[in-house]
């Protein structure tokens, strides 16, 4: 995956990525499609996806200095490519002190990128 940019949302910071090989779509189509079953349509399983995201940070409440965070996210980033050996489908449980991931399924991501 190649880093496109960072995105600030009301819930956190995301890294937006473009696939550099067919592995991402193979993972989404076959692995996630199989795991999600009849709910797979919610992930657009039937068509290719040219943009992926990785959640880097979740916000638990209001940001004290939101303009500083937006300024930081707009800085120029050096092009970078990441290789992922595996990927996980997860949901999050919100506790009184944290967000805890609940891994639903993990699978090898495919060939080296």
Protein Blocks (a to p, Z undefined) as FASTA:
>chain_A
ZZfbdcddfkbccdddddfbfklmmmmmmmmmmmnmmmlmmnommpccfbdcddfbdcfb
dcfblmlmmmmmmpccdddddddfbdcdddddddfkbccdddfbdcdebjaZZ
